């Protein structure tokens, strides 16, 4: 699935007057209502199905308040009510669940050599997904987004549920306004207002983010991880940092550029302006070139063929694994995370990358004796970033249910 709904927290606005933190005002009625709606919706998502009485017990809200809020969520088709359980003792209540056809999130990804789209429902399940090869480097940004829109329309039509908004995953530095500020592998996109342009094409609001960051959110949900670094390999190398279940984006949303960590200062020149970046030593193009093959399928086939000892392929994979280990050890030392997730093409190549990477991690991570780093291999394949983009929208639904019901017109 894409991303789990965030756990709703008790509304801070219900503190007694005069006990708010310095400089803060008591929450208004609208804010309290929004927080309580999120609390009820989150409680149902966590339990999968709950009666009003069970929700009241779990949240600390009164049964009357829960009933009123549940009615609003039912009217908005965010919740669905089932028949009472006649086998239960006493007067049975009617269980509530997330509406199976409630408003979901649309995810769109534009990467160097493909575009993708998927739809994720309120329950976090993927309802439709499509990936299409497309040479984004050879196309104008507007043309690439129009192609992505066509793929997104197919996914939306196949999913058959309302869409509350869209998320866009991009391979570069994306600011908080959805502008792709820098994309070393897509130079003509630098400064392009990608989110605003896609919103015009889709006719709905769009929030944009770095593809590796969004993939990290999806991976954390799928693996149940809270503190980790996600590294994905395609044409470039992307990294995402998750702390306590939340994406760490940095001051301007630019954190996680693991591909431009310097592994060898005397190494090859990089499109970012530096030399010896991880991307130039373990990125897909560099890896294929070093192995003397044209595509990933051929690389995997030759690496897995026990009948042929291909020293060039083995050496290229070992070198890429060592480079990954050096960069990831630096990240672990800096961030003190417990887990690493290999995504994208690195998930396919994990059988040959893992040992040299683990050797470098063990050699370089300062805390290795007291806190060994666990390495996980993604099961999401090429869909992690686009699922994370869709899941971002679903997460927003759980945080602000009233805003979603207004925007969808339900």
N, C-alpha and C positions, 0 to 999 in steps of 0.2 A: 504494500500500500504506500501512499505518498507520505503524509505526515499525520501523526496522531493529533487529535484536538488537545490544546493546552488545558491543563487542569484549571478550572475556574476557582478563584480565591474569594473568601468572604469579603463583602464590600467594606472598604475602609471608611466609607462615609457614615457608617452606623456607630461610630464612636460617640460617646456622650459629648455634648457641646463643651468647649473649653479644653478638650483633651487632644485636639488636633496638633500635629507637629508644628513648631514655630514657622510662621510664614505661610501656612496653608489654611484655606477656608473650608468649612464643612461642605460636604458634597451636596449638590442640589438634588431635587426630587428626580429629575431626569437621569442624572448620573447614578443615583441609587437604583433606579428601575433598570437601567442598562446592566449594572453589575449583578443585580439579582436575577435578571433574565439569563445572563451568562452563567451564573451559579447553578441555576436549575438545568440549563441545557448541558453543562459540563457534568453534572451529577448523573443525568440520564446516559450520557455517552460513556461514562466510567463504568456504570453498572450494567449497561446494555439495555436493560429494561427495569423500570421501577414504578411503583405506585406513587401517588401523591403523598401518602403517609410516609413511605420510605424516603422520598426526597426530602420531606420536611425534617425527618430524623437525621439525614445525612448532612443537610446544610445548616440546620439550626433556625431556619425560617419557620414561621407559623404555617399551619396547614391551609389557612385561608389565603395567605400570601402566595403560597406555592400553587394553590388551585387557580388563582387569578393569573399568575404568570404562565402556568401551563396552558391555560386557555388561549393566551396570546400567542404562545409558540405553536399551538395546534392550528390556530387560524392562519398563521404564517407558513404552515406546512414544514416547519422545522421539526416538529414532533408528530408522532402518530399514536393513536390510542387503540389498544387491543381489547378484546373481550375479557371480562373478569375471569379469573381462575376459579372455576366452580368447585374444584377439589380442595381449595385452601380452607382452613378452619375460620369460623367467624364470618363476618360480612366481607366478601372479597372485593378488593379494589381493582380498577382497570389499569393494567400496566401501560406505561408510556415507553416509547422507543424513538430513536431517531427516525425521521421520515425517510423511507427507502427511496422516495422520489423527490426529496427536498432539494433545495438549491445547492449545486456543487461548485467547484472551482475549475476553471479552464487554465491549463498550463501550456505555455508556448516556449520553445527553445530555438534560438538561432545560433548555430555553432559554425565552425570554419567550413565544414564540408557536408552539413546536413541541416534540415529543419525538422522540428518535431512538435507534436501537440498531444495532450491527454486531458481527460476529464476525470476528476476525483469527486466522489460523492461525500455527503456528510459523514458517512461511516468510515471514510478513509480508503474505500475500495476504488480501484481504477475501473471506470465504466467503459472507456474507450481510449486507445492510444495509437498513434501513427508516427513513423519516422520515415523521412524521404531524403534520399541523397540529393544534395544541391551544392554547387560550388559558390559559396557565399563570397569568397575572396574575389571572384570574377564578376560579381553582380553589384550594382548600386544598392545602398542600404534600403531604399524604398522598394526596389524590386524584390529583394530578399524577404522583406516583411510582407509583401503581397503574396509571395509564395507560401510563407508561413501561415498567413491568414487562410489561404485555401485549405491547407492541411488542418488548421484549427476548425474550420467550418465542417470538415468531414468528421472530425472527432466529436464535435458538439452534436451533430445530427445523429450520429451513431449512439451516443450516450442517452439521448432522449430525456434529459432532465433539465430543469432551469439552471441557468448559470448566473451566479451572483457577482462575478468579476473575473479578471484574468491576471495571471502572473507571467512574467517574461524573464527567461534565463538567457544571459549573454556572456560571452567569453572575454571579459576584461573588467576594467575599473568602472563600476556603475555608481553614480552618486545618488543621493536621496531623492532627487527629482526624476530619476529614470533616464538620465543622460549618460551615454557610454563615453566616459571621459578619455579613456585610453584603452586601446585594444591592439597589442603588438602584432597579432596575427591577422587583424582586420584594420589596417591603417586608415582606410577611407571612412571608417565608422567613428573615428575620434571626434568627440564633440557633438555626436548625433543624438537628437532627442528621440530615442527609440521608444520609450513608453508612451509618449504623447502621440507619436506617429501610429503606433499599433492601436492605441485607443481609438483613433479616428477611423482606422480600417475596420475594427471589430464593432465599433459603436457601443463600447462599454469601458469602464475604468480599468486601468492596467497599472500594476506595481511591478517594477523591474529589479533584478538583482544579479549578482555574479553567479554564473552557472555552477561553479564549484561550491559556493556557499549554499545554494539551494539544494544541490545534491547531498551536501552534508546533513541538512535538515531531514531529507527523506531517508538517508541511511540511518540516522540516529533513531528515527521512529521504527524502522524495520528491524534494527538490531537491539532496540531497547537500551541504547547507550546514552550516557549523560555528559561525559567529558572525554572528548576525543579529537583527533585530527583526521580529516578525510582527504585523501589525495587521489585525484583522478587523472588518468593519462589519455589524451587524444592527440591532436596536433600539438597543442600546448599541454602544460601541466598545471592543473588547478588544485588549490587547497582550500579547505574550509575548517574553521575552528568552532567547536561547540563546547560551551562551559555550562554546567548545571542545566543541561537541556536547552539552552538558548544559544543561538548563533552569535558569535562575537564578530562584529563587523568593523570595529574600530571607530575612530572619531567621525569619519566621513563615509564609512561603509566600504573602505578599500582594503581591509585586513584579509589575510589569507593567501597572498600572492607567493605561494610556495615555489612555483615554477621559476621564480626569479631570485631565489636564494642562491648565492654563489657557492658552488661546490669545488670548482677549480679556477682560481684567479687567472691562470694562464691558459684556460680553455678557449673554445671557439667563441667568436663574437655572437652576441644575442641581439634580437630585434629590439630589445628594451634599451640598448645602448651599453650594456655591460658585457662581461666575458665570463664564460664558464658557468652560466646559470644551469640549474637543474634541467630546465627545458631543453637545453642544447646537448645534454648528456643522456637524458632518459625520456625525452619527449618522443612521440610516435615516429615522427619523420626522422629524427636522429637515430632512433633505434633500428628502424628499417634500413636506413642507409648503412649503418655499421654492420648489420647482419647480411647485407647484400640481397635483400628480398624486396618485393614490390608492395606487399600487403600483409595484413595481420594474419589472415588465414594461412598464407604460405609460411609465415614465421612460426606459427603454432604447429603446423604439420611437420616442418623440418625439426623443430625442437623436440617433438614427441616421438619422432621416428627412431626407435631404438636400434634399427638395423644400420643406420648411418650416423657415424660420429661426425657431426658438422661443427668443427672447431670455431668457425667464424660466427655462426649463430649462437653457440654456447658462450663464446667470449663477449658478444654484444649484450646478451641477456645478463650475464654476470656483472658486466660493467654498469649497466643500467640499474641493477639491484643495489650495487655498492653506492652509486650516486644517490639513489632514493634513501638508503640508510643514512648517509651523511646528512642530507637535508632534513630528514625526519628526526634524527637524533638532536639536531639543533632546535627544532620545534619543541620536542619533548622537554629538553633542558630548560627552555625559556618558559613554557606554559605549564609544565607539571601535569600533563594529561596521562590517563591510564591506558588509552586504547588508540589504535590506528586502524583505519578502514581503507582498504585498497579498492578503488572503484574504476569505472570506465574500462579501458583496455588492460589496465593493470590487474583487474580481476581475472581476465582470461590468461594472463601471463604469470599469475601468482606462483604456479608450481616451479617456475625457473627463476623468478625474482626473489622469492621468499628467503632462501638460505643466505645469499650474499647480503641481502638487506638486513636480516636478523643479525648477521655477524657484525655489521657496522653499528647497529643499534646497541648490541651488547658491549661493544668496544667503547662507544662514545657517550651513552646515556649515564649521567652521573649517579642517578638513583637506581641503577639496575639491580643492585643486590637487595635493596629493601622494597622496591616497587617495580618489578619487571613489567615491561610494556607488552600488552596483548595485541596481536595483529589479526584482523578480521578481513575476510574477502567478501565483497559485496555480492548479493544475489539479484540486484536490481538491473544489472546490465546497462544498456545505453539509456535507460529511462529514468535514472535517478534525478537528474537536474530538472527535467520537465515535470516529473511527479512532485518534486519539491516546489516548483513554481505553482502548480495547481493546489498543493497542500497549503501554501502560504495564504491563499484565498479562503480555504476552508477554515484555517486557524483564525482568520479575521472574523469569520461568521460566529465562532464560539466566543470571541472577545466582545463583539458588538452585535448581538442578534437583532436589535431594533434597527440598526443601520442597514443590515442586509435585507431585512424584510421590506424596508422602504425602497431600496435600490432595485429589488427584483419585481416590485409591484405585486407581490403575492399577498 
